[in-house]
Amino acid sequence: MADEVMINLYPNEKETMINRMGGLNGSKTVTGTGAVTAINFSQIYIREATVIATLTGTDLVTGATSNLLTTLGISAVSLLAGELHVAPYGTKISAITLTSGSVILY
């Protein structure tokens, strides 16, 4: 059997794909309309009909921020219960503000 080689495109990153998929950063339930900042998650699970006002991503290498609502194509959209949205690889969800609904971050 051949040896497997894993190439880390983000050498400063302590996150692996398995950690992202398994939610090994834990989880956080977000309800209400207050800003939630200084977070480090990669997935958003929609618990009920939800509108997200802001969703900020931070590049794990450069630290540059981006609007994940635009990146994920979910700006000004009512998201449905059961949807799962995942930040692009190399980007963490660093802040979120809801207009309505509730989500779980992983």
C-alpha contacts under 8 A as a table, 3 or more apart, distances in Angstrom:
res1	aa1	res2	aa2	distance
8	N	11	P	5.71
10	Y	13	E	5.32
10	Y	60	L	7.55
10	Y	61	V	6.54
10	Y	90	G	6.88
11	P	14	K	7.89
12	N	60	L	7.65
12	N	61	V	6.63
13	E	16	T	7.99
13	E	60	L	6.39
13	E	61	V	7.23
13	E	90	G	7.90
15	E	19	N	6.21
15	E	20	R	7.02
16	T	19	N	5.19
16	T	20	R	6.41
17	M	20	R	5.01
17	M	21	M	6.19
18	I	21	M	5.16
18	I	22	G	5.92
19	N	22	G	5.11
19	N	23	G	5.84
19	N	24	L	5.00
19	N	25	N	7.26
20	R	23	G	5.34
20	R	24	L	6.68
20	R	25	N	7.73
20	R	42	S	6.39
20	R	43	Q	7.85
20	R	106	Y	7.90
21	M	24	L	7.94
23	G	26	G	5.72
23	G	27	S	7.09
23	G	43	Q	7.92
23	G	106	Y	4.93
24	L	106	Y	7.64
25	N	40	N	7.54
25	N	41	F	6.72
25	N	106	Y	6.52
26	G	106	Y	5.93
27	S	41	F	7.89
27	S	104	I	6.53
27	S	105	L	5.30
27	S	106	Y	4.56
28	K	104	I	5.52
28	K	105	L	5.12
28	K	106	Y	6.84
29	T	102	S	7.32
29	T	103	V	5.85
29	T	104	I	4.33
29	T	105	L	6.32
30	V	36	V	7.88
30	V	102	S	5.60
30	V	103	V	5.33
30	V	104	I	6.07
30	V	105	L	7.53
31	T	98	L	7.47
31	T	100	S	7.99
31	T	101	G	6.60
31	T	102	S	4.63
31	T	103	V	6.83
32	G	98	L	6.66
32	G	99	T	7.72
32	G	100	S	6.85
32	G	101	G	7.32
32	G	102	S	7.23
33	T	97	T	5.99
33	T	98	L	4.93
33	T	99	T	5.60
33	T	100	S	6.75
34	G	97	T	6.04
34	G	98	L	7.20
35	A	95	A	7.22
35	A	96	I	6.00
35	A	97	T	4.57
35	A	98	L	7.57
36	V	39	I	7.43
36	V	95	A	5.52
36	V	96	I	5.34
36	V	97	T	6.19
37	T	94	S	6.12
37	T	95	A	4.33
37	T	96	I	6.66
38	A	94	S	5.68
38	A	95	A	6.39
39	I	93	I	6.76
39	I	94	S	4.71
39	I	95	A	6.19
40	N	92	K	5.71
40	N	93	I	5.71
40	N	94	S	5.46
41	F	92	K	5.56
41	F	93	I	5.07
41	F	94	S	7.04
41	F	105	L	6.16
41	F	106	Y	5.28
42	S	86	V	5.79
42	S	87	A	5.22
42	S	88	P	8.00
42	S	91	T	7.36
42	S	92	K	5.26
42	S	93	I	5.59
42	S	105	L	7.38
42	S	106	Y	6.00
43	Q	84	L	6.91
43	Q	85	H	5.66
43	Q	86	V	4.40
43	Q	87	A	6.18
43	Q	93	I	7.69
43	Q	105	L	5.65
43	Q	106	Y	4.98
44	I	84	L	5.66
44	I	85	H	5.18
44	I	86	V	6.44
44	I	103	V	6.45
44	I	104	I	5.84
44	I	105	L	4.69
44	I	106	Y	6.38
45	Y	82	G	6.60
45	Y	83	E	5.92
45	Y	84	L	4.59
45	Y	85	H	6.61
45	Y	103	V	5.51
45	Y	104	I	5.11
45	Y	105	L	6.30
45	Y	106	Y	7.78
46	I	49	A	7.29
46	I	50	T	6.85
46	I	79	L	7.04
46	I	80	L	6.61
46	I	81	A	5.05
46	I	82	G	5.44
46	I	83	E	5.30
46	I	84	L	6.39
46	I	102	S	6.56
46	I	103	V	4.62
46	I	104	I	6.63
47	R	50	T	7.81
47	R	80	L	7.91
47	R	81	A	4.90
47	R	82	G	6.14
47	R	101	G	7.50
47	R	102	S	5.62
47	R	103	V	5.13
47	R	104	I	6.98
48	E	79	L	7.95
48	E	80	L	6.18
48	E	81	A	4.15
48	E	82	G	7.42
48	E	101	G	5.79
48	E	102	S	6.11
48	E	103	V	7.46
49	A	78	S	6.37
49	A	79	L	5.55
49	A	80	L	4.72
49	A	81	A	5.44
49	A	100	S	7.76
49	A	101	G	5.61
49	A	102	S	7.71
50	T	78	S	5.56
50	T	79	L	5.08
50	T	80	L	6.61
50	T	81	A	7.67
50	T	98	L	7.49
50	T	99	T	7.45
50	T	100	S	5.29
50	T	101	G	4.07
50	T	102	S	6.17
50	T	103	V	7.69
51	V	76	A	7.01
51	V	77	V	6.25
51	V	78	S	4.95
51	V	79	L	6.14
51	V	98	L	6.10
51	V	99	T	5.31
51	V	100	S	5.29
51	V	101	G	6.52
52	I	55	L	7.00
52	I	69	L	7.96
52	I	75	S	7.53
52	I	76	A	7.50
52	I	77	V	7.91
52	I	96	I	7.47
52	I	97	T	6.15
52	I	98	L	4.35
52	I	99	T	5.48
52	I	100	S	7.09
53	A	75	S	7.95
53	A	76	A	7.69
53	A	96	I	7.61
53	A	97	T	5.42
53	A	98	L	5.16
53	A	99	T	5.33
54	T	67	N	7.58
54	T	69	L	7.02
54	T	95	A	7.58
54	T	96	I	5.41
54	T	97	T	5.06
54	T	98	L	6.97
55	L	67	N	6.08
55	L	68	L	5.41
55	L	69	L	5.78
55	L	93	I	7.20
55	L	94	S	7.83
55	L	95	A	5.81
55	L	96	I	4.55
55	L	97	T	6.65
56	T	65	T	6.59
56	T	66	S	5.78
56	T	67	N	5.12
56	T	68	L	5.62
56	T	69	L	7.83
56	T	93	I	5.95
56	T	94	S	5.65
56	T	95	A	5.02
56	T	96	I	6.36
57	G	65	T	5.42
57	G	66	S	5.09
57	G	67	N	6.27
57	G	68	L	5.73
57	G	87	A	7.63
57	G	91	T	5.99
57	G	92	K	5.41
57	G	93	I	4.57
57	G	94	S	5.43
57	G	95	A	7.15
58	T	63	G	5.62
58	T	64	A	5.61
58	T	65	T	4.39
58	T	66	S	6.38
58	T	91	T	5.41
58	T	92	K	5.35
58	T	93	I	6.49
58	T	94	S	6.09
59	D	62	T	5.63
59	D	63	G	4.86
59	D	64	A	5.33
59	D	65	T	6.32
59	D	66	S	7.99
59	D	90	G	5.96
59	D	91	T	4.51
59	D	92	K	6.59
60	L	63	G	5.76
60	L	90	G	5.52
60	L	91	T	5.60
60	L	92	K	6.80
61	V	90	G	7.39
67	N	70	T	5.70
67	N	71	T	6.50
68	L	71	T	4.66
68	L	72	L	5.73
68	L	87	A	7.38
69	L	72	L	5.41
69	L	73	G	5.85
69	L	74	I	5.04
69	L	75	S	4.78
70	T	73	G	4.96
70	T	74	I	6.42
70	T	75	S	5.80
71	T	74	I	7.97
72	L	85	H	7.63
72	L	87	A	7.63
74	I	77	V	5.48
74	I	79	L	7.77
79	L	83	E	7.11
80	L	83	E	5.99
87	A	91	T	6.12
87	A	92	K	6.51
87	A	93	I	6.81
88	P	91	T	5.61
88	P	92	K	7.98
93	I	96	I	7.70
98	L	101	G	7.00
98	L	102	S	7.51
